[in-house]
Amino acid sequence: MKCLTWNLEWAPPSTRRGVLIRETIDAAEPDVVCYTEVKRDFVPGGHRIEADADYGYRHNGSRRKVILWSREPWEDVEIEGDSGLPGGRFASGVCQGVRFVGVCIPWRDAHVNSGRKDRSRWEDHLRYCEGLGRVLHRYAQSEYPICVLGDYNQRIPRFKQPQNVSKALAEAFASGMKVATEGMTDADDHGLIDHISTSSELDVSEIKVLPRFAEDGTRLSDHVGISAVLMPQG
């Protein structure tokens, strides 16, 4: 099964930028996509799980922090996950026998100088990591292998983020989960902040980085995308 994750930085679908992003995604032929910071009308026909519209910032209703898309129907859908998670940043469901978890973990200054302006630096990020840890512990008790993909807002291994922040993210993952994109870099040799992690039942191969810029120089996003192939272990 092919999966893909990309933060689209709210790309308008009808612009050249949007068209080129869609062409890049289509060329990868994914079965499952985790879109983050995406406009609803950007996501094509198929089966989708949308995170709650309320992530604490004003918008006209068209924006979602996370949308999971699949060619096949979803089962056992959740968009809350855990009551401790900052809202509007989580979507999960089972597709083709795999529990997918789409995340957009708050960046360090979420609601610090904008939005609600009621948080300290890294506060919402740490809250999310704690809630995600509880969710993944629960999911690990089920029969399904797990794939967590999306915007983690941390480089792995640790780069400049505080040690307690790096530790919180590491502790969020249930025992036996592995960050398949750990140590990978983009074309500028920068560590990734968008990642794919899986439980031990899954192998991850053919990991590719989708560029920030198209061949003609068009800027696609401030994030690179990631595509990969998932296979049952053994």
MOFEN-V729539 format. One record per helix or strand of 3 or more residues. SS is the DSSP state (H for helix, E for strand). FROM is the first residue (numbers start at 1). TO is the last residue. If there is no record, write none. Layout:
SS;FROM;TO  SS;FROM;TO
This chain:
E;2;7  H;16;28  E;32;39  H;40;42  E;47;50  E;63;70  E;75;78  E;90;95  E;98;104  H;123;139  E;145;151  H;163;172  E;194;198  E;202;210  E;225;232
